[in-house]
Amino acid sequence: MSRWWVIGLLAAMVGCGGKAVIDGATSGSAGGGSTTSTTTSSTTTTITGCADPPCDPAVVASGQQIAFGIAIDGAQVYWTTITTGTVATCPVTGCNGAPTLIATGQSRPSAVAVDGTHVYWLAKGENHDGKVLRCPKADCGQPTIIAQGLPDPIDIAIDATHVVWTNFSDDVTGVGPAVMSCPLAGCTGAPIVIAQDDPGSQGIAVTADAVFWVNAKTDSVKTCSLSGCIQPTLFAADQGRPQTVTVKDGVVYWTSTDGGEVASCPTSGCAGPPTVVAANQARPIGVTTDESNLYWANQADYGAEGTVMSCPLSGCSGAPTMIASGQSNPTYVAASLVAICWTNQGTEPTNFTDGALMCVLK
């Protein structure tokens, strides 16, 4: 498996994200404008399981060849592995080398999300046969197909009633169905088209009444009413190949791979340039939050020099905190009250067999 195949896959698939778990609704309200300077604060990230970051993360599951999407539900973590076509789960403390397989035989599974009862994921597939699927957490049996026949589904988010996803649509010419949705139990007909966009739509997040997504090909962040829109609103432009997005407490956060930045704006809109939360990052990809902090994965140069970083939601104190270093191609990150977890895709010299699911306990 060549490095260039993986690079191409990343360009067309990068899901916290999900991906990391996506915040299902905002709380509080947006306020004030944004600036081009890095935000500052005297607060620092505290991890009780690691008194002095960078930490020594636990290998929750090894041998995960191109581990990719991730979601977390308290003390249980879920992830997809592209090469083996699996959706799996383990406690964040580990599972003695034997993850529980939720689904097998999936065609290039990418993003994953969870709610109180079910696991939802995307199977990218081939030639516009992508699917959105779900299973009960406790006993999957045969996965339920929520939607199918999709043009390169990339990232997924859920709210109380619907599952929402983006379609990358790399081989589609012109504007297409970039953001779609179905009821959680599945569509009785065709999926609802929330927004049309140029090919390149990737990371997605939803609030109580809006959807936000990034487009890596047009270097933009866009938004639309969750009920749909004729024309998406341009939320932020010139963002240097943005990858993933999340929303917390009335603020939208996203990563910019080519720009090497993590940026933000209030959900009400950017009153000027976005706020640069962290600059000079080495290919930031997945981004997520918990109640107090923002986390993201820096992929670096597709090797074993990747890092997982953090800042308080109130802003970085001069520089981000490094949670972990020396990671093998980290991609997506998820956080709960219990742990911070991420997927390592692995590296080319090992044929990506050093891919793993990693966690740091809080």
KEKE-3310 file (N, C-alpha, C; in steps of 0.2 Angstrom, whole numbers, plus 5000, padded with zeros to 4 digits):
npx = (5004:5004:5011:5006:4993:4987:4989:4980:4968:4966:4965:4953:4944:4946:4937:4931:4926:4916:4927:4931:4919:4905:4899:4882:4873:4873:4877:4874:4879:4885:4897:4904:4918:4931:4948:4964:4975:4983:4973:4974:4977:4977:4974:4978:4979:4973:4977:4973:4978:4990:5002:5012:5011:5020:5011:5011:5003:4991:4990:4976:4971:4980:4988:4979:4976:4977:4968:4954:4940:4933:4924:4917:4910:4907:4916:4918:4925:4924:4928:4933:4941:4950:4957:4954:4940:4931:4921:4923:4924:4930:4933:4940:4951:4956:4956:4962:4968:4958:4947:4929:4920:4909:4904:4908:4916:4914:4914:4927:4926:4923:4919:4912:4899:4891:4876:4864:4860:4864:4876:4883:4889:4899:4901:4912:4913:4913:4913:4901:4893:4891:4887:4876:4875:4869:4869:4863:4871:4873:4870:4873:4871:4864:4869:4859:4854:4854:4855:4859:4869:4877:4887:4903:4902:4908:4910:4901:4887:4876:4860:4846:4836:4840:4852:4866:4876:4891:4895:4909:4911:4921:4923:4913:4906:4904:4892:4884:4875:4880:4878:4868:4854:4845:4831:4835:4832:4832:4830:4814:4813:4822:4837:4837:4841:4851:4860:4868:4884:4901:4912:4922:4918:4919:4923:4910:4898:4884:4872:4858:4850:4857:4869:4887:4900:4916:4925:4937:4943:4939:4944:4936:4924:4907:4890:4873:4855:4848:4837:4838:4844:4844:4856:4871:4879:4894:4905:4918:4933:4947:4955:4965:4964:4954:4949:4942:4928:4921:4908:4906:4898:4893:4903:4912:4925:4939:4951:4965:4974:4984:4986:4991:4984:4973:4957:4944:4927:4913:4896:4887:4894:4909:4916:4925:4942:4945:4948:4964:4967:4977:4993:5006:5005:5008:5001:4987:4973:4960:4948:4941:4931:4930:4921:4929:4941:4949:4954:4966:4973:4989:4996:5008:5021:5016:5022:5030:5030:5019:5008:4997:4987:4982:4971:4964:4947:4945:4956:4973:4987:4999:5006:5000:4996:5005:4998:5002:5016:5026:5018:5010:5005:4993:4975:4961:4952:4945:4935:4930:4923:4931:4942:4954:4955:4962:4965:4978:4984:4995:5011:5020:5032:5029:5019:5008:5003:5006:4996:4984:4973:4973:4973:4973:4970:4960)
npy = (4994:5010:5026:5037:5033:5033:5047:5052:5047:5053:5066:5065:5061:5066:5068:5075:5069:5068:5055:5065:5065:5075:5090:5091:5102:5120:5129:5144:5160:5168:5180:5197:5202:5195:5192:5193:5189:5177:5170:5172:5166:5163:5150:5132:5116:5102:5086:5073:5060:5062:5070:5079:5084:5082:5067:5049:5039:5027:5011:5007:4998:4989:4986:4991:4994:5008:5015:5026:5035:5041:5040:5044:5038:5042:5031:5022:5019:5021:5016:5017:5006:5007:4998:4985:4986:4988:4991:4995:4993:4997:4998:5013:5011:5000:4983:4971:4967:4962:4969:4973:4969:4978:4979:4971:4969:4981:4994:5003:5011:5026:5040:5040:5040:5042:5039:5038:5025:5019:5016:5025:5026:5030:5022:5023:5017:5013:5021:5029:5022:5024:5023:5026:5020:5011:5003:4995:4998:4987:4975:4971:4963:4963:4977:4992:5000:5017:5026:5026:5024:5035:5049:5048:5049:5058:5064:5064:5068:5069:5073:5075:5070:5067:5061:5068:5072:5075:5075:5071:5070:5069:5066:5073:5085:5102:5110:5100:5088:5092:5092:5082:5073:5062:5054:5047:5034:5030:5034:5035:5037:5046:5054:5069:5084:5096:5106:5112:5111:5115:5102:5094:5095:5092:5090:5091:5099:5100:5111:5117:5122:5124:5120:5117:5116:5112:5115:5108:5110:5123:5130:5135:5139:5135:5138:5134:5134:5121:5116:5118:5126:5138:5144:5141:5150:5159:5157:5158:5162:5158:5148:5139:5125:5118:5105:5098:5101:5108:5112:5122:5129:5141:5144:5141:5130:5126:5116:5120:5113:5116:5129:5127:5130:5132:5138:5150:5156:5165:5157:5165:5172:5178:5192:5200:5194:5177:5171:5166:5152:5143:5143:5139:5125:5107:5101:5101:5091:5082:5089:5092:5095:5095:5098:5109:5111:5112:5101:5094:5085:5084:5079:5080:5074:5063:5053:5046:5057:5064:5074:5076:5089:5103:5116:5127:5131:5144:5150:5149:5149:5157:5146:5131:5116:5101:5085:5073:5065:5059:5051:5040:5045:5052:5056:5058:5064:5062:5066:5064:5065:5056:5052:5056:5052:5045:5041:5033:5031:5024:5020:5021:5013:5002:4996:5002:4994:4998:5006:5012:5013:5025:5031:5044:5044:5055)
npz = (5000:4995:5000:4993:4990:5002:5005:4995:4999:5011:5007:5001:5011:5024:5047:5060:5063:5065:5062:5076:5090:5087:5093:5098:5099:5102:5117:5127:5120:5106:5105:5103:5092:5081:5080:5071:5079:5090:5103:5120:5137:5155:5159:5159:5151:5161:5165:5174:5173:5169:5174:5169:5154:5138:5137:5141:5131:5131:5122:5116:5106:5095:5079:5070:5055:5046:5055:5057:5058:5073:5089:5105:5120:5135:5144:5134:5118:5100:5084:5066:5054:5040:5031:5035:5035:5046:5060:5076:5094:5111:5129:5135:5143:5138:5129:5131:5119:5111:5102:5102:5088:5079:5066:5051:5035:5029:5016:5014:5027:5035:5044:5060:5073:5088:5098:5112:5111:5098:5086:5072:5056:5041:5025:5013:5001:4983:4967:4969:4977:4991:5008:5022:5038:5053:5069:5084:5099:5108:5102:5087:5075:5059:5050:5049:5034:5032:5022:5004:4989:4988:4984:4988:5003:5017:5030:5046:5057:5071:5078:5089:5081:5068:5056:5049:5035:5025:5007:4998:4984:4974:4960:4954:4943:4945:4955:4968:4978:4993:5007:5017:5024:5035:5044:5060:5060:5047:5030:5021:5008:4996:5002:5012:5004:5011:5008:4993:4985:4979:4973:4986:4999:5017:5033:5046:5056:5068:5075:5085:5076:5064:5052:5049:5038:5031:5016:5007:4994:4990:5000:5011:5024:5027:5030:5034:5036:5046:5041:5028:5013:5000:4995:5001:5015:5015:5027:5032:5022:5012:5019:5018:5015:5024:5036:5046:5058:5072:5085:5099:5113:5107:5098:5083:5078:5068:5058:5048:5036:5026:5030:5043:5055:5069:5069:5074:5075:5081:5081:5076:5066:5057:5062:5054:5051:5055:5072:5076:5084:5086:5079:5067:5066:5063:5050:5055:5058:5063:5075:5091:5106:5124:5139:5143:5135:5120:5107:5095:5081:5075:5060:5054:5044:5038:5045:5059:5068:5073:5083:5097:5102:5113:5119:5131:5130:5133:5127:5122:5132:5127:5120:5113:5123:5122:5121:5117:5109:5095:5087:5076:5062:5066:5066:5068:5083:5099:5113:5131:5147:5153:5145:5133:5116:5101:5083:5076:5060:5056:5048:5032:5031:5038:5032:5037:5047:5060:5064:5076:5090:5102:5119:5132:5149:5159)
capx = (5000:5008:5010:5002:4986:4985:4988:4974:4963:4966:4963:4946:4941:4947:4929:4929:4927:4917:4930:4929:4912:4903:4894:4876:4870:4877:4874:4877:4878:4891:4898:4910:4921:4937:4954:4969:4980:4981:4970:4978:4973:4982:4972:4981:4975:4975:4975:4975:4981:4996:5003:5016:5011:5017:5009:5013:4997:4990:4988:4970:4970:4986:4987:4973:4979:4973:4963:4952:4936:4933:4919:4918:4904:4910:4922:4918:4927:4922:4932:4933:4948:4948:4959:4950:4933:4928:4919:4925:4924:4934:4934:4946:4956:4959:4952:4966:4970:4952:4941:4923:4918:4902:4902:4914:4915:4912:4918:4931:4922:4926:4917:4908:4896:4887:4871:4863:4858:4866:4882:4882:4895:4899:4905:4913:4912:4917:4908:4895:4889:4892:4881:4876:4873:4869:4868:4863:4877:4873:4870:4872:4868:4864:4868:4853:4856:4850:4855:4864:4870:4879:4894:4908:4901:4914:4909:4895:4885:4870:4857:4841:4832:4843:4859:4868:4883:4894:4898:4915:4909:4927:4923:4907:4908:4900:4888:4881:4872:4886:4876:4862:4851:4839:4830:4840:4830:4833:4825:4809:4814:4829:4839:4835:4847:4851:4864:4872:4891:4906:4915:4927:4915:4922:4921:4903:4895:4877:4869:4851:4847:4862:4875:4893:4905:4922:4926:4945:4945:4937:4947:4931:4919:4901:4884:4866:4850:4847:4831:4840:4845:4845:4863:4875:4882:4901:4906:4925:4936:4954:4957:4971:4962:4951:4948:4937:4925:4916:4905:4905:4896:4892:4909:4914:4932:4941:4958:4967:4980:4989:4988:4994:4981:4966:4954:4937:4922:4906:4892:4884:4898:4915:4916:4932:4946:4944:4953:4968:4968:4984:4997:5012:5004:5010:4996:4981:4967:4954:4947:4935:4931:4926:4918:4934:4947:4949:4960:4967:4979:4994:4998:5015:5023:5013:5026:5029:5031:5013:5006:4990:4988:4976:4971:4958:4942:4946:4962:4980:4992:5006:5007:4996:4999:5006:4996:5006:5021:5029:5012:5011:5000:4987:4971:4955:4953:4938:4936:4924:4925:4935:4948:4956:4957:4963:4966:4984:4983:5001:5016:5021:5037:5026:5013:5002:5002:5007:4990:4982:4968:4977:4970:4975:4965:4960)
capy = (5000:5016:5032:5041:5031:5036:5054:5053:5045:5058:5072:5064:5058:5068:5065:5070:5068:5067:5060:5066:5067:5082:5093:5091:5108:5125:5132:5150:5164:5171:5187:5200:5201:5191:5196:5189:5187:5171:5171:5171:5165:5160:5143:5127:5110:5098:5079:5070:5054:5063:5077:5083:5083:5077:5061:5042:5037:5019:5008:5003:4993:4989:4982:4994:4996:5014:5017:5032:5039:5040:5043:5042:5039:5041:5027:5018:5022:5017:5018:5013:5004:5007:4992:4979:4987:4986:4996:4992:4997:4995:5003:5018:5008:4994:4977:4965:4965:4959:4974:4970:4971:4980:4978:4969:4969:4988:4996:5009:5015:5032:5043:5037:5044:5038:5042:5034:5018:5017:5018:5027:5027:5030:5017:5027:5013:5014:5022:5032:5017:5025:5021:5028:5014:5011:4997:4996:4997:4981:4969:4974:4958:4966:4984:4995:5005:5023:5029:5022:5027:5042:5051:5049:5052:5059:5065:5063:5072:5068:5077:5071:5066:5066:5060:5073:5070:5078:5071:5074:5071:5072:5065:5076:5091:5107:5110:5094:5088:5092:5091:5078:5071:5057:5053:5042:5027:5029:5037:5031:5038:5049:5058:5076:5088:5102:5111:5111:5115:5112:5096:5095:5096:5087:5090:5094:5099:5103:5114:5115:5125:5126:5115:5120:5112:5114:5113:5108:5112:5130:5133:5139:5136:5137:5136:5134:5132:5114:5114:5118:5133:5138:5145:5141:5156:5158:5158:5160:5161:5158:5145:5134:5118:5116:5098:5096:5107:5107:5118:5122:5135:5146:5145:5136:5129:5121:5115:5122:5109:5120:5135:5126:5134:5130:5145:5150:5162:5164:5154:5171:5174:5181:5200:5201:5188:5172:5171:5160:5149:5140:5144:5135:5118:5103:5098:5099:5087:5081:5093:5091:5098:5093:5104:5114:5111:5110:5096:5092:5080:5086:5074:5081:5072:5056:5048:5045:5063:5067:5076:5078:5096:5105:5123:5129:5135:5151:5152:5146:5153:5158:5140:5125:5110:5095:5080:5067:5066:5053:5047:5037:5048:5053:5059:5061:5064:5062:5067:5064:5067:5051:5051:5059:5046:5047:5036:5033:5027:5020:5023:5017:5008:4996:4995:5004:4989:5001:5009:5010:5017:5028:5035:5046:5045:5061)
capz = (5000:4994:5004:4989:4990:5008:5004:4991:5003:5016:5003:4999:5017:5031:5049:5068:5065:5068:5066:5083:5092:5085:5098:5094:5100:5106:5123:5128:5114:5103:5107:5101:5085:5081:5077:5068:5084:5094:5109:5126:5143:5160:5160:5155:5151:5166:5164:5180:5172:5166:5177:5165:5147:5134:5141:5138:5130:5131:5116:5117:5101:5091:5073:5067:5049:5044:5059:5055:5062:5080:5093:5111:5124:5141:5145:5128:5112:5094:5078:5060:5051:5033:5027:5037:5034:5052:5065:5083:5101:5117:5134:5135:5147:5134:5129:5131:5112:5107:5102:5100:5081:5078:5060:5047:5028:5026:5011:5016:5033:5037:5050:5065:5078:5093:5103:5118:5109:5092:5082:5065:5052:5034:5021:5007:4995:4976:4961:4971:4981:4998:5013:5029:5042:5060:5073:5091:5103:5112:5098:5080:5070:5052:5051:5045:5029:5033:5015:5000:4983:4989:4980:4992:5010:5021:5038:5049:5063:5073:5083:5092:5077:5061:5055:5044:5032:5019:5002:4995:4977:4970:4953:4951:4940:4947:4961:4969:4985:4998:5014:5016:5030:5035:5051:5063:5059:5040:5025:5018:5001:4995:5008:5011:5002:5015:5004:4987:4986:4975:4976:4991:5006:5021:5040:5047:5063:5068:5081:5086:5070:5059:5050:5047:5035:5027:5009:5006:4988:4989:5006:5014:5029:5025:5035:5031:5041:5047:5037:5021:5011:4992:4994:5008:5017:5016:5034:5032:5016:5012:5025:5018:5015:5030:5036:5051:5061:5078:5088:5106:5117:5102:5094:5078:5077:5062:5057:5042:5035:5023:5034:5049:5060:5071:5069:5076:5075:5084:5076:5072:5060:5058:5062:5052:5050:5061:5077:5076:5091:5087:5073:5066:5068:5058:5047:5059:5055:5067:5080:5095:5112:5129:5142:5145:5131:5112:5105:5088:5079:5070:5056:5052:5037:5037:5048:5067:5072:5074:5089:5099:5105:5117:5122:5134:5126:5134:5124:5123:5136:5124:5116:5115:5127:5119:5125:5115:5103:5092:5085:5069:5058:5070:5061:5072:5090:5102:5121:5135:5154:5155:5142:5126:5112:5094:5079:5072:5054:5055:5043:5026:5031:5041:5028:5041:5053:5067:5066:5083:5094:5108:5124:5138:5154:5162)
cpx = (5004:5006:5005:4995:4983:4984:4982:4968:4961:4963:4955:4941:4941:4941:4931:4928:4929:4922:4928:4922:4911:4898:4887:4872:4874:4873:4877:4875:4884:4891:4904:4913:4927:4942:4959:4975:4978:4979:4975:4974:4978:4980:4976:4977:4978:4973:4978:4979:4988:4998:5008:5016:5018:5016:5012:5006:4996:4987:4982:4969:4976:4984:4981:4976:4975:4967:4961:4947:4935:4927:4919:4911:4906:4916:4922:4920:4926:4926:4931:4941:4947:4951:4955:4942:4929:4926:4920:4924:4928:4932:4940:4952:4959:4955:4956:4967:4964:4946:4935:4921:4911:4900:4909:4911:4912:4916:4921:4927:4926:4924:4912:4905:4892:4881:4870:4862:4862:4873:4881:4888:4894:4903:4906:4912:4916:4911:4901:4890:4890:4886:4882:4872:4873:4867:4867:4869:4878:4874:4868:4868:4869:4864:4862:4856:4851:4849:4860:4864:4873:4886:4899:4907:4907:4914:4902:4894:4878:4867:4851:4837:4835:4850:4861:4875:4885:4896:4904:4914:4915:4927:4916:4909:4902:4897:4884:4878:4878:4884:4869:4860:4846:4837:4834:4838:4831:4828:4820:4810:4821:4831:4837:4842:4847:4855:4868:4879:4895:4909:4921:4924:4917:4919:4914:4902:4888:4876:4862:4847:4851:4866:4881:4897:4911:4922:4934:4947:4943:4940:4942:4927:4913:4896:4878:4861:4849:4841:4832:4841:4846:4853:4866:4878:4889:4903:4914:4929:4944:4957:4962:4969:4960:4949:4942:4934:4921:4914:4904:4903:4896:4898:4910:4922:4933:4948:4959:4974:4985:4991:4991:4991:4975:4963:4947:4934:4916:4901:4888:4887:4904:4915:4923:4935:4944:4949:4957:4970:4975:4987:5003:5011:5006:5005:4990:4976:4961:4954:4941:4936:4928:4923:4923:4939:4945:4955:4960:4973:4983:4997:5005:5016:5021:5017:5025:5031:5025:5012:4999:4991:4981:4977:4964:4953:4942:4952:4968:4984:4999:5007:5002:5000:4999:5004:5000:5010:5023:5023:5012:5005:4993:4982:4965:4955:4946:4940:4930:4927:4930:4942:4948:4958:4958:4965:4973:4983:4989:5005:5017:5026:5034:5020:5007:5000:5003:5001:4987:4977:4972:4972:4974:4970:4965:4960)
cpy = (5006:5022:5037:5039:5033:5043:5056:5052:5050:5064:5071:5062:5062:5073:5063:5073:5066:5066:5060:5067:5074:5084:5094:5098:5113:5127:5139:5154:5167:5178:5190:5198:5196:5194:5191:5186:5181:5173:5169:5170:5162:5153:5138:5121:5105:5091:5075:5063:5055:5070:5082:5082:5085:5070:5054:5039:5029:5017:5004:4997:4994:4985:4985:4997:5002:5015:5024:5036:5036:5043:5040:5043:5037:5037:5022:5021:5018:5020:5014:5011:5003:5000:4986:4980:4985:4992:4993:4996:4993:5000:5007:5015:5002:4988:4971:4962:4962:4964:4970:4973:4972:4978:4976:4970:4976:4990:5003:5013:5021:5035:5039:5041:5040:5042:5037:5027:5015:5020:5019:5028:5027:5025:5021:5023:5015:5016:5024:5027:5018:5024:5025:5022:5015:5004:4999:4994:4990:4975:4971:4969:4961:4973:4987:5000:5011:5026:5026:5026:5034:5043:5053:5052:5052:5060:5065:5066:5069:5073:5073:5067:5064:5064:5064:5071:5074:5073:5074:5075:5073:5071:5068:5083:5096:5106:5103:5094:5087:5090:5087:5075:5066:5056:5047:5035:5025:5033:5033:5032:5041:5053:5065:5080:5095:5108:5108:5115:5112:5106:5098:5096:5090:5087:5094:5094:5102:5106:5113:5118:5126:5120:5119:5115:5115:5111:5114:5111:5120:5134:5137:5135:5139:5135:5137:5132:5124:5112:5115:5125:5133:5139:5145:5148:5155:5161:5161:5158:5160:5154:5139:5127:5115:5109:5096:5102:5104:5113:5117:5129:5141:5148:5139:5136:5124:5121:5117:5118:5113:5126:5134:5129:5130:5137:5144:5156:5160:5161:5160:5174:5178:5189:5202:5195:5184:5173:5165:5158:5146:5141:5140:5128:5114:5099:5096:5096:5087:5086:5092:5095:5093:5099:5110:5116:5110:5106:5095:5088:5083:5080:5074:5078:5065:5051:5047:5051:5067:5069:5077:5084:5098:5113:5123:5132:5142:5154:5149:5151:5153:5152:5135:5120:5104:5089:5074:5068:5059:5048:5046:5039:5049:5057:5062:5060:5065:5063:5067:5066:5062:5051:5056:5053:5049:5041:5038:5028:5022:5023:5018:5012:5001:4993:4997:5000:4992:5006:5007:5015:5019:5032:5038:5047:5052:5060)
cpz = (5000:4999:5000:4989:4997:5008:5000:4995:5008:5013:5002:5005:5023:5033:5055:5065:5069:5069:5073:5084:5090:5091:5095:5095:5104:5112:5124:5121:5112:5105:5105:5094:5086:5078:5074:5073:5088:5101:5115:5132:5148:5162:5156:5156:5157:5164:5170:5179:5169:5168:5173:5158:5143:5138:5137:5137:5130:5124:5118:5113:5096:5084:5069:5060:5046:5048:5057:5059:5069:5084:5100:5115:5131:5142:5139:5122:5106:5088:5072:5058:5044:5029:5029:5036:5040:5056:5072:5089:5106:5122:5133:5138:5143:5134:5128:5124:5108:5107:5100:5093:5081:5071:5056:5040:5025:5021:5012:5021:5035:5044:5054:5070:5082:5096:5109:5117:5103:5090:5075:5062:5044:5031:5015:5001:4989:4972:4964:4974:4988:5002:5019:5033:5049:5063:5080:5094:5106:5107:5091:5075:5063:5053:5047:5041:5030:5026:5011:4993:4983:4986:4986:4999:5014:5028:5040:5056:5065:5078:5086:5088:5070:5061:5049:5041:5026:5014:4998:4987:4973:4963:4950:4948:4942:4953:4962:4977:4991:5005:5013:5023:5030:5043:5054:5061:5052:5036:5022:5010:5000:5001:5006:5009:5006:5011:4998:4988:4980:4978:4981:4998:5011:5028:5041:5054:5063:5075:5081:5080:5064:5057:5047:5044:5032:5020:5008:4999:4987:4995:5010:5020:5027:5030:5031:5037:5041:5042:5030:5019:5003:4991:5000:5009:5018:5023:5035:5025:5017:5018:5024:5019:5021:5030:5040:5055:5067:5081:5095:5109:5112:5098:5089:5078:5071:5061:5049:5040:5032:5026:5040:5055:5062:5072:5072:5075:5078:5079:5073:5066:5062:5057:5060:5051:5056:5066:5076:5083:5092:5080:5073:5068:5062:5055:5052:5055:5059:5073:5084:5101:5117:5133:5143:5140:5124:5111:5098:5087:5074:5066:5054:5045:5036:5041:5056:5071:5073:5081:5091:5103:5109:5119:5126:5129:5127:5130:5126:5128:5132:5119:5118:5119:5122:5123:5124:5109:5101:5090:5078:5065:5061:5066:5065:5079:5093:5110:5124:5142:5156:5152:5135:5122:5105:5090:5076:5066:5053:5049:5038:5027:5034:5038:5032:5046:5060:5068:5072:5085:5100:5112:5129:5143:5157:5170)
residu = (MET:SER:ARG:TRP:TRP:VAL:ILE:GLY:LEU:LEU:ALA:ALA:MET:VAL:GLY:CYS:GLY:GLY:LYS:ALA:VAL:ILE:ASP:GLY:ALA:THR:SER:GLY:SER:ALA:GLY:GLY:GLY:SER:THR:THR:SER:THR:THR:THR:SER:SER:THR:THR:THR:THR:ILE:THR:GLY:CYS:ALA:ASP:PRO:PRO:CYS:ASP:PRO:ALA:VAL:VAL:ALA:SER:GLY:GLN:GLN:ILE:ALA:PHE:GLY:ILE:ALA:ILE:ASP:GLY:ALA:GLN:VAL:TYR:TRP:THR:THR:ILE:THR:THR:GLY:THR:VAL:ALA:THR:CYS:PRO:VAL:THR:GLY:CYS:ASN:GLY:ALA:PRO:THR:LEU:ILE:ALA:THR:GLY:GLN:SER:ARG:PRO:SER:ALA:VAL:ALA:VAL:ASP:GLY:THR:HIS:VAL:TYR:TRP:LEU:ALA:LYS:GLY:GLU:ASN:HIS:ASP:GLY:LYS:VAL:LEU:ARG:CYS:PRO:LYS:ALA:ASP:CYS:GLY:GLN:PRO:THR:ILE:ILE:ALA:GLN:GLY:LEU:PRO:ASP:PRO:ILE:ASP:ILE:ALA:ILE:ASP:ALA:THR:HIS:VAL:VAL:TRP:THR:ASN:PHE:SER:ASP:ASP:VAL:THR:GLY:VAL:GLY:PRO:ALA:VAL:MET:SER:CYS:PRO:LEU:ALA:GLY:CYS:THR:GLY:ALA:PRO:ILE:VAL:ILE:ALA:GLN:ASP:ASP:PRO:GLY:SER:GLN:GLY:ILE:ALA:VAL:THR:ALA:ASP:ALA:VAL:PHE:TRP:VAL:ASN:ALA:LYS:THR:ASP:SER:VAL:LYS:THR:CYS:SER:LEU:SER:GLY:CYS:ILE:GLN:PRO:THR:LEU:PHE:ALA:ALA:ASP:GLN:GLY:ARG:PRO:GLN:THR:VAL:THR:VAL:LYS:ASP:GLY:VAL:VAL:TYR:TRP:THR:SER:THR:ASP:GLY:GLY:GLU:VAL:ALA:SER:CYS:PRO:THR:SER:GLY:CYS:ALA:GLY:PRO:PRO:THR:VAL:VAL:ALA:ALA:ASN:GLN:ALA:ARG:PRO:ILE:GLY:VAL:THR:THR:ASP:GLU:SER:ASN:LEU:TYR:TRP:ALA:ASN:GLN:ALA:ASP:TYR:GLY:ALA:GLU:GLY:THR:VAL:MET:SER:CYS:PRO:LEU:SER:GLY:CYS:SER:GLY:ALA:PRO:THR:MET:ILE:ALA:SER:GLY:GLN:SER:ASN:PRO:THR:TYR:VAL:ALA:ALA:SER:LEU:VAL:ALA:ILE:CYS:TRP:THR:ASN:GLN:GLY:THR:GLU:PRO:THR:ASN:PHE:THR:ASP:GLY:ALA:LEU:MET:CYS:VAL:LEU:LYS)
# end
